[in-house]
Each structure stands twice: as structure tokens, then as C-alpha cells.
Amino acid sequence: MEKRKVPIIAVTGSAGKTTTKSFISSILKTRWNTFESKDYWNRTDHTQIHADLINTSHQAVVLEYGMGFPGVITEHCRIIQPNISVITNVGMAHIGNFDGDIKGIAKAKSELIHGTKKNGMLFINKDDENSKLLEIDQFKGKIITVGIKQPADYRAYNISYSNNGMKFNVKLHNKEWSFFIPIYGEHHVYNALNAIAVADYLGFSPPEIKSGLLFKKPPRRLTVYHLNQSLTLIDDSVHSTPQGVVAAIDVLKNISPSRKIAVLGRMIGLGDRRVEQYQKIGQYLVKQGIDIVITYGRYAKGIGLEAINAGLPPENFKHFLDEEAMHEYLLNVLQENDTILVKGASIMNMFNTVQFLNSVIGAKE
């Protein structure tokens, strides 16, 4: 394959980058020697390392481009210019670095559009309100949309939770195909849709796409453990944005047979939008019927206080600054058949809580 024809696929977005990248790579690997960036390696220094590792044996390249400030994605594209780009969504991650203005984030994400080869492909989320702010006007290549709620070039429907994942249908070439992904949450259906769209464009068959979607999911992303006493533990401890917390609460609600417990660490990078976003999450916890709310770390208390305002019984909320005290409380409060979600910014090391529950209560084989 000539070098210029090699698909160089870059994925950015406020949420879903790593999972989308993993889905795309997994499908392409069913047929091609594919270079895939490591889990969570999405800084510009990582892209520089990748540039040295990619060679002529690779038939496709799949990379994740992270962004905390303006100019960062431009730098990614200068190091490795993509000819296929995916913007999963535009959300609140790092909004504190943009004076609380979502337009600033959309502008920074748009650097991927400007950095993509002129005759390239761009995949965007039709359902994402903030993606309407992306600067697509000057893009000379082809734009393909994915969606669930809105009509789109690739649309998922009949979405349902099933054993250990999600089922949904997509029409490809006027024929209906059913797909399964081994990870919970409607938000991951969007990530899979991006991968289906990219792979279909690159000529992969629906059976190849189906088998590729049975991917090895990134660690600590909605990993479900079945513990003794019929307890279910959802580990989503790798990172935390308002969008991601809402998505994880949805999963907690949908897979729980009994009491639902949310253990939420603080989020970072929200700047002046922190109070408002914490309040929205507090309200959403009550709306989704979460029974017990536990918060951990500076400022996170605002989530629980707003949940009480929205109707959570005060005795069902506890806030901690001390990890050991929180773990002790968890052991006292847990009952048979409970489902526990653990989520927080990576700086909060919420994975410690996952490991604690796994070691003390014990995972069932």
C-alpha cells in the first residue's frame, strides 16, 4: 500500500476518545496491520513518540489526540497529519482553561478539522448540541455524521442493555445489521457508531465490523466486577467529566437489580463552571433514583448537598476527605444485591476504592 493511501485516523473529543480509538483499531486489526496508540497516550509528546514508531509495514494508524489548551491539537496534527478525523463530542472537560466558554472548547477541537488533510474525512456527532459550534465551514473534505436521536449517515436504533454490554441495530448498505458491544452505556454506542462508520468507509464488511466490536476495552472504563454477597461493582475510575459522570449514572441505574450507590470523587478543570456542574450532577442522581450518594475530595460535597435539595434523604449522603474513613463507611453501609459505582478524577486515585472493595469483599470467579 502506498504511504499516502494509508488511513491515518485521529480521534479527539471531550469524552469517548480512548474507547472510540480502541473500537476503530480492533475492527481494522481484523484485516490490517494497524498501529494503535497506547491506552490514554494522547499528549503531544506521545504523538512524537508514535511518529517514530510508525513504519511502512503499518496499513492503518489510529491515534488519540488529547487537548487541554488552545493550540495543542494543531501541534498533534503538525507531528502526524490525519486524513480521517473523528470528533466524538464537545463537552465540559478542561472548560476551566477556556474561561468557562464552551465556544472556546469547540474552537480548540476544530483545530483537528483544520489540521486534517484537505481531501480527508471528518466524522461528527449529529446529536451533540455543542458539536454545532465546530468550524466545519472551511473543510473541503467529506463530512459523515453519526447519531441515535437525529437522522444521521450512521444511526443506531433498538438500543438495549443486555448481558455484559449493549445491543443495537444499524443499517449498512440498505440492510439491517445487529451489533453487540461488551461495555455498558448508550454513550458507548456513539463510540461504536464512529468506529462502524470509519470501518464501513474503509471497506470493512459488516461481519468484520461485528467481530472487531468485541474489543478489549480500555482498563477502568465501566469495568464490572461481581463480588460476593451478590454485590456488583462498576469501576469507572480512570477519569471524570460531567458528561462521563452522567453516562456512568445511567449505567448504574440500568444494570442495578436493587440499591444503587454512587461513590463520586471530585472533578478537575471545570473552573468557574464547577458549582453549576456539581449541582446538575446532584439533581441527576436523584432523577435517576440513586439511593446512596458518597462524595470524596475537596468541593465534591456540593454534589451531595444539591442531591439533598432535589429530594435525596439527608441520611443517604456522606462526604469524605479521608479515604480510609470512606472505606470503613462503605463496609458498614453495603448490603446484599447493592450495585456500587466508583468514579472520580484520576488525581483522586479512586481505583484504590475499587481495589479495596475487591480485596475485602472478594470478586466471585
Number of C-alpha atoms within 10 A of each C-alpha: 10 7 12 8 10 15 20 22 26 25 26 26 25 23 24 21 24 25 25 28 28 28 27 30 27 24 26 26 16 14 12 14 14 22 21 22 22 16 16 16 17 20 17 21 13 17 23 15 13 20 12 8 11 15 12 10 12 17 21 22 23 23 30 29 29 22 22 18 16 16 13 19 25 23 20 27 21 15 16 20 18 27 22 24 28 30 26 24 26 27 21 23 23 20 24 19 17 19 14 18 14 19 17 17 28 21 17 23 30 21 20 30 32 17 20 26 19 15 12 19 22 23 22 23 26 23 18 17 11 17 22 16 17 21 17 16 7 9 18 15 17 12 15 19 20 27 21 20 12 14 13 16 15 21 23 23 15 10 18 15 17 15 10 14 17 19 22 19 16 20 14 16 9 7 8 10 14 15 22 21 23 18 25 27 23 21 17 21 26 23 25 26 23 29 28 28 21 24 21 17 12 11 9 17 14 18 12 18 23 17 15 24 23 16 18 13 19 17 14 17 19 24 17 18 20 16 21 16 15 14 23 23 24 23 23 24 27 21 21 24 23 19 19 21 23 18 17 26 22 19 20 28 19 15 19 18 13 14 19 24 28 23 20 26 30 24 25 19 18 22 14 14 15 22 15 13 19 24 21 17 21 24 21 20 30 21 13 15 15 21 17 22 28 22 25 22 17 14 16 23 25 22 28 28 20 21 27 20 14 16 13 23 13 14 9 16 20 17 22 18 15 10 16 12 10 19 17 10 14 17 12 9 12 15 14 13 17 19 26 26 25 27 35 27 19 16 14 22 16 25 18 14 20 22 13 14 19 17 11 11 14 16 17 12 7
